[in-house]
Amino acid sequence: MISEEVGDANEGSTKNPFDLRRSAGGSVALGALVSSACTPLAIGADFDGALRRSACANGVFAFTYSNSLHTVGQIFHNGFCEKSFQSELYSTGSMVRFYEDLVLCSKIFDPYSELKKIGLPMKVFYIEEFPPEVRCESPSKQIRRQLREVIRVLEEHHSLPTYRLALRVMKHASRIHKSTFEDFEGAALADFVAKSRGDLGGSGLYVELMKALFGSSRQTIPVLFSILRKRLLKSDNSENRAFQVRLESFRKNLSELLKRENGVLISLSSPTTPRFQNYSLFSEKNVVYTSLWSALALPTLQCPVGFDGCLPMGIQISGAHGSEETILNVARMVTKRFGGWQQPRLTA
């Protein structure tokens, strides 16, 4: 949940089917399984955007829906407090290879969607990158080019008006994301993970870190370092509350904009193609590309948009609550142009 790597002591880190040296993305292995055709679909937890990160790294679709939000307390009974801001970060979603399957899965999460008005969005908003203050990686040239191509296709081929957003609150995105992991009435996320894994209390964490350096730990290195950082760096509760207030205001204003304009917001799922294993140790702020939309509790779809070499790229399409049909319509247009999932051409 707090790492972009997943694996175990027996098999090691989960491999990316497009390049076995690369990360499978997110803290769930579902993307690698779906993309490798081990299963036609998967339903998983999109905690902090992990499901969408995994889908992007493996070139498949992932969709979290308006009515799939659950409090973390309902899932982790001994972990977070249900009144915590962290409850907004947890949602469930579907992951599939084909757009047609995505439409079928949406009927499971939203069986009454056929009663809703299905129409094209009047406006398409997009965000190209985060401000420098966020200190995440800027999009690579190819990914930036691909996002612009998506916008061009929607403008020229589908006559949709597009608008680039430059929101001042975005410069606080990394700090807002961090504040959602601080619980004032229950356990912080890193504390919960350490408790749930049993042997990471006290000096056990340092023992596990040494074991991880020699490849014999049951935990991934990014997870261990996340727990270590939480122990060493103390957070300011009053500051966290202030940023959570900003998040709530941002959520309200953005939701009202998308609802009023019958629009969608397009953003990047990742600034780069899948990195090599354990690179996430040095790029933890990149999770803001997906985690911010989880914190905003907006229905969001990760859509594959082609390849840079043999590695997949992806965008996210977000909308107001209840706008799943509009989001699916835009995804259909994008998929028709860029092809959606393609069979991995394995690079060993």
One Martini backbone bead per residue (centre of mass of N, CA, C, O) as a GRO file, in nm:
protein
  348
    1MET     BB    1   0.052   0.065  -0.014
    2ILE     BB    2   0.366   0.213   0.019
    3SER     BB    3   0.434   0.086  -0.270
    4GLU     BB    4   0.576  -0.002  -0.606
    5GLU     BB    5   0.615  -0.285  -0.476
    6VAL     BB    6   0.594  -0.653  -0.523
    7GLY     BB    7   0.641  -0.944  -0.302
    8ASP     BB    8   0.861  -1.224  -0.211
    9ALA     BB    9   1.092  -1.450  -0.085
   10ASN     BB   10   1.050  -1.674  -0.309
   11GLU     BB   11   1.009  -1.476  -0.592
   12GLY     BB   12   1.007  -1.188  -0.544
   13SER     BB   13   0.952  -0.959  -0.756
   14THR     BB   14   0.731  -0.845  -0.961
   15LYS     BB   15   0.694  -0.876  -1.300
   16ASN     BB   16   0.712  -0.737  -1.610
   17PRO     BB   17   0.586  -0.850  -1.915
   18PHE     BB   18   0.764  -0.637  -2.095
   19ASP     BB   19   0.992  -0.640  -1.849
   20LEU     BB   20   1.162  -0.819  -1.609
   21ARG     BB   21   1.325  -0.558  -1.489
   22ARG     BB   22   1.057  -0.433  -1.418
   23SER     BB   23   0.805  -0.282  -1.281
   24ALA     BB   24   0.454  -0.350  -1.193
   25GLY     BB   25   0.338  -0.162  -1.009
   26GLY     BB   26   0.247  -0.089  -0.734
   27SER     BB   27   0.094  -0.299  -0.458
   28VAL     BB   28  -0.008  -0.478  -0.700
   29ALA     BB   29  -0.026  -0.777  -0.924
   30LEU     BB   30  -0.265  -0.755  -1.131
   31GLY     BB   31  -0.145  -0.633  -1.390
   32ALA     BB   32   0.036  -0.876  -1.467
   33LEU     BB   33  -0.195  -1.085  -1.486
   34VAL     BB   34  -0.375  -0.948  -1.697
   35SER     BB   35  -0.161  -0.892  -1.922
   36SER     BB   36  -0.084  -1.218  -1.926
   37ALA     BB   37  -0.364  -1.382  -1.925
   38CYS     BB   38  -0.441  -1.517  -1.636
   39THR     BB   39  -0.684  -1.306  -1.646
   40PRO     BB   40  -0.963  -1.124  -1.754
   41LEU     BB   41  -0.999  -1.020  -1.449
   42ALA     BB   42  -1.006  -0.764  -1.181
   43ILE     BB   43  -1.050  -0.706  -0.823
   44GLY     BB   44  -0.946  -0.411  -0.639
   45ALA     BB   45  -0.739  -0.204  -0.460
   46ASP     BB   46  -0.715   0.171  -0.472
   47PHE     BB   47  -0.495   0.248  -0.280
   48ASP     BB   48  -0.354   0.539  -0.366
   49GLY     BB   49  -0.359   0.426  -0.681
   50ALA     BB   50  -0.245   0.128  -0.725
   51LEU     BB   51  -0.420   0.010  -0.954
   52ARG     BB   52  -0.342   0.225  -1.172
   53ARG     BB   53  -0.037   0.184  -1.166
   54SER     BB   54  -0.043  -0.113  -1.250
   55ALA     BB   55  -0.196  -0.074  -1.518
   56CYS     BB   56   0.005   0.115  -1.654
   57ALA     BB   57   0.265  -0.072  -1.639
   58ASN     BB   58   0.071  -0.310  -1.807
   59GLY     BB   59  -0.140  -0.199  -2.028
   60VAL     BB   60  -0.422  -0.143  -1.876
   61PHE     BB   61  -0.730  -0.133  -1.730
   62ALA     BB   62  -0.874   0.103  -1.481
   63PHE     BB   63  -1.166   0.127  -1.249
   64THR     BB   64  -1.311   0.375  -1.049
   65TYR     BB   65  -1.605   0.432  -0.860
   66SER     BB   66  -1.844   0.610  -0.704
   67ASN     BB   67  -1.976   0.336  -0.542
   68SER     BB   68  -1.673   0.208  -0.424
   69LEU     BB   69  -1.658   0.349  -0.161
   70HIS     BB   70  -1.462   0.288   0.136
   71THR     BB   71  -1.381   0.238   0.439
   72VAL     BB   72  -1.104   0.130   0.594
   73GLY     BB   73  -1.244   0.013   0.852
   74GLN     BB   74  -1.400  -0.216   0.686
   75ILE     BB   75  -1.122  -0.367   0.616
   76PHE     BB   76  -0.936  -0.259   0.867
   77HIS     BB   77  -1.014  -0.330   1.185
   78ASN     BB   78  -0.702  -0.266   1.319
   79GLY     BB   79  -0.652   0.023   1.206
   80PHE     BB   80  -0.819   0.253   1.097
   81CYS     BB   81  -1.016   0.519   1.121
   82GLU     BB   82  -1.326   0.602   0.996
   83LYS     BB   83  -1.276   0.927   1.044
   84SER     BB   84  -1.057   0.935   0.863
   85PHE     BB   85  -0.909   1.059   0.574
   86GLN     BB   86  -0.829   0.770   0.464
   87SER     BB   87  -1.113   0.676   0.368
   88GLU     BB   88  -1.082   0.828   0.080
   89LEU     BB   89  -0.847   0.627  -0.041
   90TYR     BB   90  -1.063   0.400  -0.059
   91SER     BB   91  -1.109   0.167  -0.333
   92THR     BB   92  -1.277  -0.006  -0.584
   93GLY     BB   93  -1.184  -0.206  -0.880
   94SER     BB   94  -1.126  -0.261  -1.222
   95MET     BB   95  -0.941  -0.505  -1.437
   96VAL     BB   96  -0.851  -0.492  -1.790
   97ARG     BB   97  -0.781  -0.536  -2.137
   98PHE     BB   98  -1.073  -0.457  -2.242
   99TYR     BB   99  -1.312  -0.231  -2.305
  100GLU     BB  100  -1.562  -0.421  -2.311
  101ASP     BB  101  -1.509  -0.528  -2.019
  102LEU     BB  102  -1.539  -0.259  -1.876
  103VAL     BB  103  -1.839  -0.222  -1.930
  104LEU     BB  104  -1.931  -0.476  -1.779
  105CYS     BB  105  -1.809  -0.404  -1.499
  106SER     BB  106  -1.978  -0.144  -1.455
  107LYS     BB  107  -2.246  -0.305  -1.399
  108ILE     BB  108  -2.160  -0.412  -1.122
  109PHE     BB  109  -2.110  -0.127  -0.981
  110ASP     BB  110  -2.350   0.001  -1.196
  111PRO     BB  111  -2.660  -0.126  -1.270
  112TYR     BB  112  -2.809   0.180  -1.342
  113SER     BB  113  -2.663   0.321  -1.591
  114GLU     BB  114  -2.886   0.297  -1.820
  115LEU     BB  115  -3.056   0.547  -1.684
  116LYS     BB  116  -2.852   0.732  -1.785
  117LYS     BB  117  -2.713   0.986  -1.936
  118ILE     BB  118  -2.569   0.964  -2.264
  119GLY     BB  119  -2.282   1.171  -2.325
  120LEU     BB  120  -2.092   1.406  -2.433
  121PRO     BB  121  -1.854   1.604  -2.349
  122MET     BB  122  -1.826   1.947  -2.349
  123LYS     BB  123  -1.552   1.914  -2.177
  124VAL     BB  124  -1.185   1.918  -2.176
  125PHE     BB  125  -0.959   1.860  -1.927
  126TYR     BB  126  -0.602   1.931  -1.851
  127ILE     BB  127  -0.294   1.785  -1.714
  128GLU     BB  128   0.054   1.781  -1.766
  129GLU     BB  129   0.175   1.892  -1.482
  130PHE     BB  130   0.360   1.955  -1.209
  131PRO     BB  131   0.489   2.152  -1.008
  132PRO     BB  132   0.806   2.195  -0.874
  133GLU     BB  133   0.715   2.180  -0.566
  134VAL     BB  134   0.654   1.864  -0.566
  135ARG     BB  135   0.912   1.684  -0.666
  136CYS     BB  136   0.853   1.542  -0.917
  137GLU     BB  137   0.850   1.403  -1.204
  138SER     BB  138   0.873   1.476  -1.517
  139PRO     BB  139   0.769   1.427  -1.810
  140SER     BB  140   0.840   1.272  -2.067
  141LYS     BB  141   0.855   1.335  -2.394
  142GLN     BB  142   0.668   1.101  -2.490
  143ILE     BB  143   0.437   1.139  -2.285
  144ARG     BB  144   0.374   1.430  -2.353
  145ARG     BB  145   0.315   1.375  -2.653
  146GLN     BB  146   0.079   1.176  -2.601
  147LEU     BB  147  -0.110   1.368  -2.457
  148ARG     BB  148  -0.132   1.570  -2.692
  149GLU     BB  149  -0.252   1.363  -2.888
  150VAL     BB  150  -0.511   1.312  -2.736
  151ILE     BB  151  -0.614   1.602  -2.750
  152ARG     BB  152  -0.613   1.625  -3.059
  153VAL     BB  153  -0.818   1.399  -3.116
  154LEU     BB  154  -1.057   1.527  -2.958
  155GLU     BB  155  -1.063   1.787  -3.125
  156GLU     BB  156  -1.051   1.687  -3.438
  157HIS     BB  157  -1.229   1.405  -3.432
  158HIS     BB  158  -1.462   1.515  -3.190
  159SER     BB  159  -1.510   1.822  -3.124
  160LEU     BB  160  -1.360   1.891  -2.849
  161PRO     BB  161  -1.319   2.098  -2.600
  162THR     BB  162  -1.007   2.227  -2.468
  163TYR     BB  163  -0.840   2.257  -2.132
  164ARG     BB  164  -0.586   2.394  -1.958
  165LEU     BB  165  -0.474   2.337  -1.634
  166ALA     BB  166  -0.378   2.585  -1.366
  167LEU     BB  167  -0.336   2.502  -1.037
  168ARG     BB  168  -0.237   2.624  -0.738
  169VAL     BB  169  -0.286   2.369  -0.551
  170MET     BB  170  -0.078   2.172  -0.694
  171LYS     BB  171   0.183   2.260  -0.528
  172HIS     BB  172   0.048   2.082  -0.271
  173ALA     BB  173   0.014   1.777  -0.344
  174SER     BB  174   0.231   1.632  -0.172
  175ARG     BB  175   0.131   1.739   0.106
  176ILE     BB  176  -0.155   1.637   0.086
  177HIS     BB  177  -0.084   1.341   0.058
  178LYS     BB  178   0.064   1.314   0.330
  179SER     BB  179  -0.177   1.399   0.518
  180THR     BB  180  -0.357   1.134   0.453
  181PHE     BB  181  -0.144   0.949   0.639
  182GLU     BB  182  -0.256   1.109   0.890
  183ASP     BB  183  -0.379   0.994   1.202
  184PHE     BB  184  -0.570   1.127   1.487
  185GLU     BB  185  -0.751   0.842   1.575
  186GLY     BB  186  -0.523   0.651   1.477
  187ALA     BB  187  -0.327   0.490   1.267
  188ALA     BB  188  -0.076   0.508   1.081
  189LEU     BB  189   0.013   0.352   0.806
  190ALA     BB  190   0.297   0.250   0.886
  191ASP     BB  191   0.205   0.138   1.162
  192PHE     BB  192   0.005  -0.067   1.051
  193VAL     BB  193   0.202  -0.234   0.884
  194ALA     BB  194   0.393  -0.309   1.114
  195LYS     BB  195   0.176  -0.452   1.285
  196SER     BB  196   0.071  -0.662   1.066
  197ARG     BB  197   0.380  -0.794   1.044
  198GLY     BB  198   0.499  -0.808   1.360
  199ASP     BB  199   0.846  -0.791   1.300
  200LEU     BB  200   0.874  -0.440   1.302
  201GLY     BB  201   0.942  -0.390   1.586
  202GLY     BB  202   1.174  -0.198   1.674
  203SER     BB  203   1.457  -0.379   1.579
  204GLY     BB  204   1.318  -0.544   1.348
  205LEU     BB  205   1.353  -0.343   1.116
  206TYR     BB  206   1.669  -0.354   1.098
  207VAL     BB  207   1.688  -0.653   1.044
  208GLU     BB  208   1.515  -0.648   0.783
  209LEU     BB  209   1.699  -0.457   0.624
  210MET     BB  210   1.947  -0.644   0.619
  211LYS     BB  211   1.802  -0.877   0.477
  212ALA     BB  212   1.722  -0.717   0.220
  213LEU     BB  213   2.017  -0.667   0.114
  214PHE     BB  214   2.031  -1.009   0.083
  215GLY     BB  215   1.738  -1.126  -0.008
  216SER     BB  216   1.574  -1.240   0.289
  217SER     BB  217   1.315  -1.084   0.289
  218ARG     BB  218   0.954  -1.049   0.319
  219GLN     BB  219   1.016  -0.760   0.231
  220THR     BB  220   1.020  -0.470   0.078
  221ILE     BB  221   1.224  -0.204   0.061
  222PRO     BB  222   1.018   0.033   0.036
  223VAL     BB  223   0.851  -0.043   0.287
  224LEU     BB  224   1.078  -0.018   0.498
  225PHE     BB  225   1.147   0.283   0.436
  226SER     BB  226   0.869   0.397   0.503
  227ILE     BB  227   0.872   0.316   0.803
  228LEU     BB  228   1.133   0.463   0.878
  229ARG     BB  229   1.046   0.752   0.808
  230LYS     BB  230   0.810   0.762   1.010
  231ARG     BB  231   0.994   0.736   1.266
  232LEU     BB  232   1.196   0.986   1.205
  233LEU     BB  233   0.946   1.159   1.100
  234LYS     BB  234   0.772   1.419   1.218
  235SER     BB  235   0.449   1.539   1.241
  236ASP     BB  236   0.215   1.807   1.180
  237ASN     BB  237  -0.107   1.825   1.266
  238SER     BB  238  -0.190   2.116   1.194
  239GLU     BB  239  -0.081   2.102   0.904
  240ASN     BB  240  -0.247   1.865   0.808
  241ARG     BB  241  -0.523   1.996   0.846
  242ALA     BB  242  -0.479   2.230   0.648
  243PHE     BB  243  -0.445   2.043   0.394
  244GLN     BB  244  -0.724   1.905   0.419
  245VAL     BB  245  -0.884   2.160   0.365
  246ARG     BB  246  -0.774   2.204   0.081
  247LEU     BB  247  -0.875   1.939  -0.034
  248GLU     BB  248  -1.178   1.989   0.010
  249SER     BB  249  -1.191   2.242  -0.168
  250PHE     BB  250  -1.086   2.111  -0.427
  251ARG     BB  251  -1.302   1.894  -0.453
  252LYS     BB  252  -1.548   2.080  -0.475
  253ASN     BB  253  -1.460   2.258  -0.720
  254LEU     BB  254  -1.401   2.031  -0.926
  255SER     BB  255  -1.674   1.886  -0.918
  256GLU     BB  256  -1.842   2.131  -1.006
  257LEU     BB  257  -1.708   2.174  -1.278
  258LEU     BB  258  -1.763   1.892  -1.407
  259LYS     BB  259  -2.071   1.901  -1.368
  260ARG     BB  260  -2.140   2.169  -1.511
  261GLU     BB  261  -1.971   2.078  -1.793
  262ASN     BB  262  -1.969   1.783  -1.859
  263GLY     BB  263  -1.678   1.675  -1.770
  264VAL     BB  264  -1.325   1.606  -1.801
  265LEU     BB  265  -1.013   1.476  -1.662
  266ILE     BB  266  -0.680   1.482  -1.785
  267SER     BB  267  -0.408   1.261  -1.699
  268LEU     BB  268  -0.134   1.120  -1.575
  269SER     BB  269  -0.024   0.809  -1.446
  270SER     BB  270   0.278   0.867  -1.550
  271PRO     BB  271   0.597   1.012  -1.622
  272THR     BB  272   0.675   0.711  -1.690
  273THR     BB  273   0.792   0.436  -1.758
  274PRO     BB  274   0.882   0.157  -1.639
  275ARG     BB  275   1.093   0.083  -1.396
  276PHE     BB  276   1.321  -0.036  -1.220
  277GLN     BB  277   1.383  -0.209  -0.966
  278ASN     BB  278   1.361   0.005  -0.680
  279TYR     BB  279   1.327   0.304  -0.787
  280SER     BB  280   1.108   0.407  -0.577
  281LEU     BB  281   1.311   0.511  -0.363
  282PHE     BB  282   1.361   0.784  -0.568
  283SER     BB  283   1.016   0.821  -0.647
  284GLU     BB  284   0.773   0.866  -0.436
  285LYS     BB  285   0.630   1.134  -0.557
  286ASN     BB  286   0.490   0.996  -0.811
  287VAL     BB  287   0.216   0.905  -0.671
  288VAL     BB  288   0.057   1.175  -0.720
  289TYR     BB  289  -0.067   1.103  -1.002
  290THR     BB  290  -0.286   0.910  -0.839
  291SER     BB  291  -0.348   0.993  -0.535
  292LEU     BB  292  -0.505   1.258  -0.571
  293TRP     BB  293  -0.768   1.120  -0.692
  294SER     BB  294  -0.827   0.956  -0.442
  295ALA     BB  295  -0.856   1.195  -0.242
  296LEU     BB  296  -1.098   1.318  -0.427
  297ALA     BB  297  -1.307   1.091  -0.498
  298LEU     BB  298  -1.288   1.010  -0.808
  299PRO     BB  299  -1.376   0.887  -1.090
  300THR     BB  300  -1.125   0.661  -1.244
  301LEU     BB  301  -0.942   0.607  -1.557
  302GLN     BB  302  -0.719   0.380  -1.691
  303CYS     BB  303  -0.549   0.441  -2.012
  304PRO     BB  304  -0.409   0.313  -2.276
  305VAL     BB  305  -0.149   0.492  -2.514
  306GLY     BB  306   0.080   0.304  -2.576
  307PHE     BB  307   0.434   0.322  -2.679
  308ASP     BB  308   0.777   0.314  -2.552
  309GLY     BB  309   0.862   0.097  -2.739
  310CYS     BB  310   0.782  -0.172  -2.506
  311LEU     BB  311   0.643   0.046  -2.319
  312PRO     BB  312   0.385   0.157  -2.141
  313MET     BB  313   0.117   0.396  -2.153
  314GLY     BB  314  -0.080   0.648  -1.954
  315ILE     BB  315  -0.408   0.761  -1.865
  316GLN     BB  316  -0.644   0.978  -1.701
  317ILE     BB  317  -1.006   0.966  -1.631
  318SER     BB  318  -1.204   1.215  -1.489
  319GLY     BB  319  -1.498   1.272  -1.271
  320ALA     BB  320  -1.783   1.308  -1.160
  321HIS     BB  321  -2.026   1.198  -0.991
  322GLY     BB  322  -2.187   0.977  -1.216
  323SER     BB  323  -1.970   0.981  -1.491
  324GLU     BB  324  -1.905   0.701  -1.626
  325GLU     BB  325  -2.017   0.725  -1.917
  326THR     BB  326  -1.839   0.960  -2.001
  327ILE     BB  327  -1.568   0.824  -1.951
  328LEU     BB  328  -1.617   0.584  -2.146
  329ASN     BB  329  -1.643   0.752  -2.403
  330VAL     BB  330  -1.355   0.865  -2.401
  331ALA     BB  331  -1.212   0.590  -2.393
  332ARG     BB  332  -1.315   0.497  -2.668
  333MET     BB  333  -1.175   0.712  -2.838
  334VAL     BB  334  -0.885   0.647  -2.747
  335THR     BB  335  -0.881   0.342  -2.820
  336LYS     BB  336  -0.937   0.369  -3.124
  337ARG     BB  337  -0.652   0.517  -3.169
  338PHE     BB  338  -0.441   0.336  -2.961
  339GLY     BB  339  -0.562   0.016  -2.894
  340GLY     BB  340  -0.474  -0.048  -2.617
  341TRP     BB  341  -0.414  -0.350  -2.555
  342GLN     BB  342  -0.107  -0.545  -2.577
  343GLN     BB  343   0.091  -0.786  -2.638
  344PRO     BB  344   0.360  -0.887  -2.496
  345ARG     BB  345   0.707  -0.801  -2.568
  346LEU     BB  346   0.944  -0.964  -2.440
  347THR     BB  347   1.201  -0.848  -2.208
  348ALA     BB  348   1.477  -0.998  -2.038
   0.00000   0.00000   0.00000
